[in-house]
Amino acid sequence: MNTQKYVVVDIETTGHSPAKGDRIIQIALVTIEDGVIVDTYTKFVNPGKKIPMFIQDLTNISDKDVATAPPFEAFAETIFEKLQDAIFVAHNTNFDLNFLQAELKRSGLPKWHGLAMDTVELTRLMYPTAFSYKLQDITAELGIPLTSAHRADDDAIATAHLFLRAQEDMEKLPYDTLAHLHKRSFQLKSDLSRLVFELMQKKRNAQPDLFDRFNGIPLKNKKRTSELGPIETVSGNWEERLEQAFPNFERRQSQIDMMNSIQNALQENGEMVIEASTGMGKTIAYLLPAAEFAFAQSKQVVISTYTTHLQDQLLQNEGKIVERVIGAPLRIALIKGLGHYIDLTRFAELLQGDDESYDETFTIMQVLIWLTSTETGDLNELNVSSGGQFLLDKIRRSHLRRLSPQEKRYDYYENALMQAKEAHIIVTNHSFLLNQRMPNPAILDNVGAFIWDEAHQVVQAAVAQHEKTFVYTQWKYIFGQLGLYDEQQLFSKLYEVADRTGFSTVPELLKLESLFTKFVAMFDEVSAILSASFSEKFRNSRHQKCSSLLSELDINKDRFFDMLRYLNEWIDLSQLILQKAERVIEKTVNDRIIITDWRYWTEELMLKSVEFSEIFVFPLADEVSWIEGDLRSLPNSLSFYKRPFEVTSLVENVIGPVRGTKAVVWLSGTMSVPSNERFIVNQLGIPQTVPISKFDPPKDFYQGAQVFVVDDMPDIQQVSQSEYIESVADAVVQTVLVTEGRCFVLFTSQDMLRKTVELIQDTGLLDDYMLFAQGISSGSRLRLLKSFQRFQKSVLFGTNSFWEGVDVPGDALRAVVVVRLPFTSPDEPIFKARSEAIAKEGVNPFLQYALPEAVLRLRQGFGRLIRSKNDKGLFIVLDRRIETKSYGKEFLSALPKVKVSKVSLEKMVTDIEDWYNKQ
């Protein structure tokens, strides 16, 4: 392979800063020559100081391990020599190389000079769809062994294999892709351009590859399937077929009963609602009858889900199981909304221009590599930086652009439509089906049944689908991109193209500039009006971050109309100029990019104009508009939202036309609450004649669970917030210490979460534990979850989004602590508007809306704990209202039938100790 010498380095340290006295406690070097590991070198190092407990927990290196080891100075010359004439490789070179340079200097040696390659940057580039680029995550995803993460010897070997694997995979890329990468590789932070160049040179005279191409960009060839038709399947009842396909099949009567019920509904074009608890195999229970129906009737079945996790599960796992049971190949196609897919023409245009930033350069490189492997073209597959998201937004498919026949041939959305047309099962998301502007509704012509999994989320999906937002900083960003003539932004470039080509006159462009100037001035005036009204409303507020219904602000809408008038005149003139430009110009590459960019930002302002109109000027009766902002940073922090608070009509628009002629199955693990069985189904507009069928897991499924209600907590409504937080912090600390971590602590308020975490950190009582807190610790929800699972002694503090949709199987989660019963804040805008509408009908909004919603959320919180019959865990409620209020029994009766203990905090700790000793 390559004759270059690489030395892969990994170090473990007492902390992050050599300048603050942190020292190396273990170092490992792995030498690679000719693509082969030829030497390994590893040493424990005495840091001359105590190793912090969290570092000992992280690395499993104790003070005893390094007690007899020499200091770094004893190894410095050997390490320096091994690095000579080599390329330095590490998983985060900024840490390892900088730390090593400091230690070499401290040892009296010169600074090491040479090229450095960072495997974090390399793997982010080569594997752009990976969930995480932490060493143990990316190696696990690629099947590279890593015995003990955060041990330098194991980490260095794993990093070496990771580097070799990435190098090998880069060599498989087509020459054209490598050439595109090389052009941009000099902008990378580490010296990967050297690697790209060597591999490009190696492939210069390679044999023609099998990749398809669009405007010189290599693409993975797309699969085609045969036409849909009847297939003869294996006969027999469900149980017999499952036993034949799986010798170790575990019989679950509720699963068989559910299959039979769904089969009847499909055959009779009926409608049914199913509540299927965790642990009874609901996905297979609906997918098997759906597949058999599709085969027998030559009709398609649409399965709509809310989470991508379930979509992946259907495509990769359950589909294969069904094929074995049915005895025939099952074609499953995934289709999403238009905006999920890449616009290849737009990407090809951007590829010819100059990048604005490192993030844009890197994301373009990621997309180039991704296009050689993706079959879907779904941009959501990519894991990019927040800056990279701006680039992805520029290359999303838009309903405003029409494709040429050549573009359609390569378009991923068009291919997804074709795949869906030829599939037995169409998998999609709720938003796609609820989209009233579906570009190609003919896709559903041959559908004979709709199955809505995670059906309780249809309400949320319908709300989000019709949400409109207006964010001050987003508008100002667009203004900055366009600029005026003398600001050297896009507008000045448009002048230059017009002057060079003559596609537009100077007076026309001057008018465009004048309209834009007036619009921006009016925008600033309107923002000042809104800021003043918002500040006045909350001038006595104790909180900095506030929200208000728009109807509660004292504002005059006349200036809003004036602003929109200038904006719409500008949009009309801009479109006219664009039409002329696209007709007249024999465009150079740069001219084409400028015109394309101008079209993109014009379309963005068109969309913003619609959002602004619908929020401020033309709100509908069943919608709520509100404003949020931070009083310390107005108007920069202003955001405006509009959402429907009733979704019945939105769902009816989709399901109404097919009801009675096609089967409709709604199912979820939480479709009802004891006091209001039809809480969800009524919101969905499902007829009263459709009953709710419940299918429970085996009787012993929840045998490993226990509920504790702590009855000596202060009454949350009788004490100050600070006093309650002190009690919560104490209860959490004692629970964590007795369970040894692995706890979720669930809040309903980000403010209370933050104050509780800060108090716990101040006490130092959990210094030996890793604390991950939503809104405080960096990273997405899934990233926090991964971090939580990585450490044996860890605690995760979360708010609303952690109450459901999070799967932590087995011993990875031992306890869920509920700080407050999950009632929505009465000041939350949608909740307030909906409550007011319910009250006008003479109905108690607390009993009919607030309580059922909270009970449902508590059920979902409990569902995080027990995911299989072998799981064991504790569900701890700190809010005494579950015991002292009359509605408390509603929460407890909604939980599975498990042991409930109402005890003091001290007694609970003792009981938990006994409980663990018996496990």
N, C-alpha and C positions, 0 to 999 in steps of 0.2 A: 504494500500500500504506500504509505508516505515514509520517507527516510528521516523526516524531521523528528527531533527528540522533544518529547513533552514530559513535564513533571507535574503530576497532579498532587496538590497540597490540601490538606485539611488540618485544622487546629481546633482544639477545645481550650477555653479560657475561663478565667474567673469572672469575666464580665465583658463589656463592649468597648472599653476605652483604655488603651495602654497609657495615655496621658494622665489618667486618673489612678494609675497604679495597678490596673488589671494585668494579669500575667497568663502565659500559656501553661496549661497543665498536661496537654498531650499533643503530639505532632506526628503526622504521617505523610510520607512522600511516596508516590507510586510513579515509576519511570516507564514511559511508553516509547518504543522505537519500532519502526516498520510495522505499526499497527498491532504490536504485541507488548504485553506487560513484561518487562525484563528485570525489574527490581522493585522491592518494597522495603521501606524503612520506617519504623515507628518507635517512638519513645515516650514514656511518661516523663513529665518535667515537674520539678519541685518549684512551685510559684513563690515560696517564701512567705505565704500568707494563707489564712483559712479559706477553704472553698465554700462559697455561699450554699445554703441548703437547696435553693431552687436549682442551682447548677448541678449539685449532686443528684438531685431527682432527674434532671434533664439528661445528664451524661452517664449516670451510674458510676461516676468516678468520685471516690471519697478521699478525705484527707489521708487515710491509711494507705491508699493506693500510691500516693505520690510522696509519702513520708521519707522513703529511702532513695528516691530518685534524685539525680544531680540537677542543678539549675540549668537554665537554657544556655548559659555561656559554655557549658561543657560540650554542647552539640553544635554550637553556632557555626564553626568553621566547616564541619562536615556538611551541614545543611547548605551553606553558601556554595560549597564546591559542587554539590549535586545539582544546583540550579544553573550552573554555568552552561552557556551554549544551548539552553533549553527554552521552550515556550512555557511560561507559567500558566497552569490551569487550575481553577478552583470553582466551587459552587458558591459564588458571590466573591469575586476577586477583591472588591473594595474592602471587605472585612479581612480576609485571610492575608492578602498581600500587604495591606497597610499595617496590620498588626505585626506581621513578620518583619517588615522593614524597620519598625520601631524597635523590635527586639534585637535585630542585627546591629542597629546603631548603638543600642544600649550595651551591646557586647563588644563595641569597639571596631566593628567591621564596616566596610563601605556599603552604600546603598546598592541593592541589586538592580541591574538594568537589563531589560529585555522585553519581548512581547508577552502580553497576557491575554488569555481567553477565558471568558466567564461562561460556565456551563448553565447558569441561570438565563443569561441572555441567549445562549445557543439553543437551549431547550424551549424557551418561549418562542423563539423563531421557528424551530423545526417542528414543534408539536403545538400548533396554535389553538387546538381544541382541548388541550389538557385542562383538567379542573384546577390543578395547583402545581406550582413549580418548586415547592419545597422538596428537598432531596428525597425524603422517604415517600412522598406522594408520587413524584414523577417516576422514580425507579419502580415503585409498585405497579404503576400503570403500564410500564414497558416490560414488566416481568424480569427486572434486574434484581438479584438478591441483595438485601441489605439486612444483615442479621441484627445489629444493634445500632439504631440511629443515634446520632450525637455521640458516637465514639469515633475518634479521628481515624483509627485503623480501618474500621468497617466503612466509614463514610468515604475515605479516600479511594478504597478499592471500588466501591459502588460508583463514585464520581468518574473514575477511570473507565469503567465499563459503560457508563452513561455517555461519556465523551466519544468513545469508540462507536457506540451505537448511533449517536447523532451524526457522526462523520460518515458512517456507512449509509445512513438514510439520506443524507445530503447528496451523496454520490449517485443515488438512484434517481435524483431529480433530473428532468430533461435539461438539455443544454440551454435552451431558450430561457428557462426559469432561472438557472444559475447566472446567465448573462444579465437578466433584469436585477437579480439580487446583488451581483457584483457592482453594478452601477451605483447602488445606494449603500453598499456595505461600509464605505468609508465614513459614514455618519454614525456608525455603531459606537457604543461606549468601550467595547473591548476590541481586540485586534482580530476579529473573525474574518475581516476582509482577506487576510492571508489565506485562510482555509478555503474560502469561497473561490478565490482566484486559482489555487492549486487544483481544486476539483473541476473547475470550469476548463482549465487547460487540458486536464486529463480526458475530458469528454468532448473536446473540440472536434475530433474526427470520429466520434462514436457512430454506430449504426443508427438509422432512423428509428425513433421510438414509436410507441403505440398510442401516444396521447393525441387527443383532438386539439384543435387550436381555434381561438377566436381573436382576430386581430393580432396574431403573434403571441398570444398568451396561452400556454399549454393548460388543457383541462382534462380531467379524468373522463374517459368515455362513459356515456350514459347507457344504462341498461334498458332494454325493451322487453316487454312481456307479450304473451299471446292474448288473443281476445278472450273475454269472459265467456264461459259456457258451463253446462251442467257436468258434474263429475260424480262418478259412483263412489260412495264412501263405505266405510266399514259399518256393518249393521250390528244391532244389539243395543241393550240399554246402556246408559251412561256408566254405571258401575262396572259392568262387564268389560266395557272398552277401556276404562281407566286401569282396571286390574291387568288386562292383557298388555297394555302399553307400559305399565309400571309395576313390576313384581312386588315392590315394597309400598304400593299404594295404601295410604291411610284413609279408611272409609270415614267420611263425615256426612251424616244424614242431611244436615242442613244444606250442604253444598249440592247434594243430589236433588233435594226438594226445590232449591232455587233454580237449578238447570231446567227441571220439568216445568216450573212456572213460567220461566222466560220462553221456553220452547212453545208453550201454549199461546203466549202473548204474540209471538212472532207469526205463528201460523194463522192466528185469528185477527191480525192487524189491530190488536188491542193496546191498551195503555195501562201501565202498572207502575207503582212506586214501591221501591224495595229499600229496606234498611238492613244492611248486611254488616254485622260486626266484624272487627278485626279477627283474623285467625280462622275464618271458615272458607278461605279460598275464593273470594268473590270474583276476581278477574277471570279465572278459568271458568267459573260458573256461568258467566255471561258470554265469554268468547267461544266456548264450544257450541252452544246452541246457535250463536250468530253465524259461525262458520258453516254449520250444517244447513242452516236456512239459506245462506248464500249459494251453497252448492246445489241444493235441491231446487230452489226457485229461480236460479240464474239472476238473482237480484243482489244488490249490494247492501251492506249494513254499515252505517256511519256510527263510529264510536267516538264520542266527544269527551275529552278530559280537561282538567284544569292545570295539572302540573306536567312539565316535560319529563319528570321521573317516570310517571305512569305511561307516557307515550313510548319512552325508550323500553320500558318493561314489556309492553305489548309487542313492539317490533322485534326485540332481541331474544326474549325469554319465552313468554307465554305462547307466542306464535308457533315456535318450534314444538312446544308441548302439544298443542292442538293438532298439528300435522301428524304426530305420532298416534294420537287417539283416533283421528278421523281416517288416517291412512291415505291422505292425498295432500299434494302441495297447496299451501295456503298463501295467496298473494295479499299482502297488507301494504297499503300505501299511506304515506303521511302527507297531509296538505295543510298549509297554514295561510295566514293573510298575506297579501301582496308585499307589504313592507318588510317581511322577514327575509326576502330573497335579494340577492345581489343583482345590480344593473351592470352587466358586463361592459356595455358601451361606455357608461359613465366611468367605470374603473379604468378602461383602456385609455380614456382621455386624460384622467388624472395621472396615469403612469407616464405620460409624455411630458408632464409639467415639472415644475420645481416644488419641492416639499416645503411646508411652512415650519416644521418642527421635527425633533427627534421622534415624538410619538407618531406623527403622520408617516415619516419614513419607515419606522419599524412596523406599523400596522400594514402599510402597503406590502412590505416584505412578507409579513405573516399571511396576508391574503393570497399572494402569489403562490406560496407553498401549499396553502389550504386548497386552492383550486385544483391542484394535482391529485387531491384525494377525496374531496367532497363529492357526494352523489346528489346532495339536496340543494346546495347553494344557499342554505339557511344561515344568514349572518349570525344568528344567535348561537351557532356552534362555536364561534370564536371567543377566546378569552383574551380580551385586549385591555389596555389601560384606559382610564377615564378620558385621557386625551385622544386615544385611538377611537373612542366612540364617536367623536365628531367626524372622523374620516368615514366610519361605517354609515353614519347618517347621510353622508353625501352620496353614497353608492347604493342606497336602498332603492328597490323598484317603487315607482310612483304611479298611481292611477292617472296622473296628469300627462304621462308620456305614452305615446303610441309607438309600437315596435314595427320595424320593417320585417318582411318575411325572413330575411337573413338573420336578424336579431332574434326572432321567434324561434328559429331552429335551434339556437344555442341557449335560449332563456330557461332558467331553472324553474320558474313558476309555471311556464307553459309545459315543461316536462313533468312537473308534479301533477298538473291537471291530467296529462296523458296517463301517467301511472295510476292516478285515482280512477280514471275511466275504465282501466283494465283490471282493477283490483276486486277481490271478494270483500275485503274489509277496508274501509276508509277511516283512518285515524286522524282526528283533527282536535282543535281546542275550542272551548266554548266561544271565545271571541270571534273565531272564523264563522261559526254558524249564526252568531247574533249580529254579524256585520250586515247592515242594510244596503251597503254599497258593494256587495260581493261582485267582483268583476265578471265572473262566469258562473251564474247560477245553474247553467245546464249540467254542471258537474253532478248535481243531485238528481238528475232525471231518472236514473235507473236504481235509485235507492229505495229499498223496501222496508227499512226499519232504522230507527234512531235510538241509540243507547247513550244516555248521558251519565257517565261515571263522575264521581265527586259532584253530584248534582246540587248539593247545598251551596256550591260555589258558583252556580249559574247566576245567582243574584248578584254577587260581587262582580262577576265577569260582565254582566249586562250594564252595571253601573259604570265600570271602568271603560267599557266600549264606547259609551256616550259621554265620557268625561271631557271637558274642555279646560284648558289651563292657559293662564296668561302670567308669564314670569318676567318681571322687569329686566333682569340681567340678560335673559335670552334675547329680548328685543334690542337691548343696547349692543349685544354681541353682533347681531345682524347689521345694525347701523355701522358698526366698526368695520365689518367686512366690506360693505358697499362704499362708505366714505364719500367725500365730495371731491371735486376736481383737483383741489390743491392739497389733498391729503394722501396722495400716492397710493390709494387703495383701488378697488375694482372699478369705481366710477372713472377715475383718471385713465385707467387702462382702456375702458370702453371708448373714451374720447380719442385715444391714440389709434385704436383700430378703425374708428369711423373716419378719422383724418387720413389714414393710410389707404382705406378702401372706398370711402365715399358712400357707405351704406346708409348713413343718416346725416342730416344737416346740423349745423351748429345751433340754429335757433331751436330745433327740436330737442337737442340735448340740454340746452340751457333751460328750456321749460321743464324738462325732467328733473334737472338739478334744483330748480326753484321750488317745484312741488315737494321734492324730498326735504328741502330745507324747512319749508313751512310745516310739513308733517312732523319732523323731528322736534321743532319748536313747540308745536301743539302737544306732542307726546310728553315733553318735559313739563308743560303747563298742567296737563291732566294728571301726571304723576305727582306733582306738587299738591294739587287739590286733594287727591286720594290720601297722600301722606298726612296732610294737615287734618283731614277728617278722622283718620285712623288714630293719630296722636291724641286728638281731642277726646275721642271716645275712651281711651285707656290712660288718660293723664294721671289717674289716681291708682292705677294698677300696680300690684306688687311684683308682677311678672314682666319680663322683658319681651318674651315671645307670646304674642296674642293672636286671636282669630275672632272674626265677627262676620255675621251674616251681612251681605252687601246691602240688604234692605234696611239694616240698622244704622247705616252711615248717612250723614246729611250731605248729599252731593247733588249737583246740578248736572244732568246728562247732556245739556246743550253742547258743551265743549267736546264731549265724546263724539257726537254726530259730526262736528266740524273736523275733528281729527280723522275720522273714517272717510269723510268726503275727500280730503287731500290724499289719503292713502289709496283709495280706490281709483282716483284720477291718475295717480302715479302708476299703479299697476296696469291700468288700461294702456297708457302711453308706453310703458316699458314693454308690454307684450307686442304692441304694434312695432316698436323698434326691433325687437327680437325677430319677428316675422320677416322684416326687411333684411336683417342681417343674415338669416338662414337662407334667404332666397338669392341674395346678391353675391355674397362673399365667396371667392375662391380661397377658402380659409387655409392659412398655415396652421401648423400644430398649435402654436401659441395663441393665434386668433381663435381657434376652435375652443381651446380651454377657457379663454376669457368669456366667450359667448355662452358656453355651457355653464360656467360659474354664475354668470348673470342670470341665466334662466333658472338655475337652482335657487338662488336667493330671492328672485321674483316669486317663484312658487312658494317658498317659505313664508314670505310676507302675505301672499294670498291666503295661505292657511291660517296665519296669525290674525288676519283681518276677520276671517270667519269666526275664529275662537273669540276674539274681542267682541264682535257683534252679539254672539250668542250668550256671552257672560253678562255684558253690561247693558245692551240695548234691547235685545229681544228674548229675555228668559221666558220659559214656558211654565205653565201652572204646576206641573208635577216635577219641577226641577228646583234645585237650591244653588244659589251662588254665594260664595263667601271669600273673604280676604284674610291672608295670614301675613305676619311680618314681625320683625324684631325692632322694637322701639329705638334701639341704639344705632340702627343703620338703615334709616329710611332715606330715599325710596329703594335703595339697593336690595333690601330683603323682601320687598313686596312680591307676593304671589297671589293669584286669583284662581278660583276653581268653580266649575259648574258641573253638577251631577244630577241625574234623576234620583229621586228617593222612592219612586214606585217603578217597578220593572215589569209588572204583569203584562202591559201592552207590548213591551219590547219582545218578551218571550212569545206572546201570542202571535206576533207577526211572523215568527218562524214556524211555530208548531201548529197554529190554528189551521193553515191550509192543508196539512197532512193528517190531522187528527181524524181517525175513523177509516182512513184509506191506507195508512201505513202504521206499523207498530211503533210505539214510543215507550221506552223503558227508562225510568229515572231511578238511579241508585246511589247510595252513599252509606258510609258507616254511621253518620249522624243526620238523620232526616227528621227526627221528632224529639220533643221534650215531653215529660210526663203531663204537665199542666196544659200543654197546647200541642196536641199530636200533629196538627196540620200547620204549624208555624211556618215551615219552609214551603210546603206544597201550595199554601194559599198565596204566598208571595209570587210563586211561579205561575199562578193562574190555572192550576190543575183542577179539573172538575171534582166536585164533592163526591161524585159517584165512583171515583177511583180510590180504592182503599190502599192503606199502607201495609205491605207484607213484610214481616220481620223474620230474619233468619239469624239465629244465634250461633256462636261458636260452641265447641264441646263444653260440657259442664265443668270440667276441671281446667279450662283455659286460663282463668284468672286466679288459680289457686296460689300463685306466687306473689299476689298483691295484697297490700294492707293499707288502709286509710287511717290517718291520724288527724284529729281535730284538736288543736292546742287551745284549751279552754281558759288558760290564765293570761292570754294576751290582752292588752288594753283594748277597750272598745274604740274602734277606729273613728267613730262619730263623736266620741266624748273627750278625746285628747287632742293635743296639737300634733301637727304632722311630724315635727322633730322628735316628740316623745314616742310616737308610733314607730318612726324609723329606727330609733335606738333599740326598741324591743325587737323589731324585725332583724336588725343586724345581729343581736344577741342570739336569736333563734336560729338564724342561718349559720352562724359560726358554730354553735353547738351541734347542729345537724351535720354540717360538713365534717367536723372532727369525729363524730361517731360513725359516719358512713365512709370516712376516709375519701371524701370527694365524690366525683361522678354524679353531681347534682345539677339539675336545672332549677333556677329560681325565677319564677314567672311573675312579672309585674303588669300593671295596666297603665302605668305612667312612666315616661322616660325620666321625668324630673325625680320621682321617688327612687327609681333604679339608680340614677347617678349619685344621689345623696347617700343611699345605702351602701353602695360600693365604696365611695370615698370614706365613709365612716369605718367600714371594715378594714380598709387599707390603713387608715390612721391607727387603728388598734394594734396592728401587726400580728393579730392572732392567727391569720391565715397566710402568713408570709411563706410558709412551706408549700402553698398551693398555687396553681396557675389560675388566675381569675380572668375570665373572658366576659366582656360586657357589651351588649348591643348598644351602639351609639357612642361608645367610649373606646373600645378596642377597634383597631382598623380592620377592614375587610367586610365582605358581604355576609349574609346570613349563613350560606353554605360554608364559607371559609371559616367563620367562627365555629361552626359545628365540627368541621374537620380538625381544627386546632384543639377543641374540647376533647375529642376522641383520642387525640394523640398522646395526651398525658394521663398517667394513672391517677394523679392527685390534681383534679381540675374541677372548676365550678363555672357554669355558664349562666349569666344573668340576661334574661331576655324579656321583650315586651310582646305586643300583639302577634307578630308574625311567627313567634316560637310556640304559640298555643296549638298550632296544627301544622300538618304537612312536613314534620320533621321525624325521620326514622332513625332511632338509635337502638339497635337490637342488642340483646344479651346484657352482659354485665357492664357494658359501656355506660349505661344509665341506671343508677341505683335508686335515686329519689327525685321526685318532682315536688318543689315547695311552692305553694300558691300564696303569694303575699296578700293579695286582695281578691275578693270575688270579682270576676271579670265583667263588671258592668261598664258600659260605654259612658264616658263623661257626658252629663246632661248638656254641656256647652258645645259638644261636637256638632258641627253645622248640620250634617245630614240627619243625625239622630234628633236634633232639635226640630228640624223641619218636619220630619216624619211623625214625631210625637205630637206636634201641633195639629197635623192633618188627622191623626187618629182621634185626638181629643175632640175635634170639631164634629166627629161622628158619634159623640157621646160614649166613647169607649175609653177605659182606663189605659193610658199608654204604657204605664209601668207593667201592668199585668199582661197586656197583650203584645208588648214589644220589648221593653227593656229586660224583663225577667227571662222570657224564653231565649232571647239572644245570649244573655249571660250564662244560662244553664247549658246551652248548646256549646258555648266556648269552653266551659269547664269540662264537659264530656270529651271535647277534643284534646284538652290538656292532659286528661287522664290517659287518652289514647297514645300519648308519647311514651308511656311507661311500659306497657305490656304489648309486645309485638308478636310474641309466640308463646306457646304454652309452657315453654321452659324458662321464660323470663321471670325474674323476681324483682320486686321494687316497692317503694314506699311512696304514697301520695299524701303529702302533709299540707293541711290548710291552716293558715295563721289567722285568717279573718273570722272572728267569733260570730259574725252575723249568720254564718251557716248553722249556728246552734241557737242563737238568741232571737233571731227574727222568725216570724211565722213562715216566711217564704224559704227559710233555710232547708226545710225538708225537700223542697223541689230539687235542689242541687244534689242532695244525697241520694234521692230516689232515682235520679238520672244516671248514677254511676252503676257499673255492674255489681252484682251481689257479692261483695267482698266484706271482710271484717272491718268494721269502723270502730275506732277507739277514741273516746273523748277524754283527754288526759291533760295534765299539766306538762309544761315543757320539760321539767326535770324527770317526770315519770316516762315521758316519751323517749328521752335519751336512754333511760334504763331499759325500756322495752325494746328499743332498737338494738341495743347491745345483746340482749337475750335472743332476739330474733336472728341476728347474724350468727350467733354462736350455734344456733340450731341448723343453719343452712349447710 
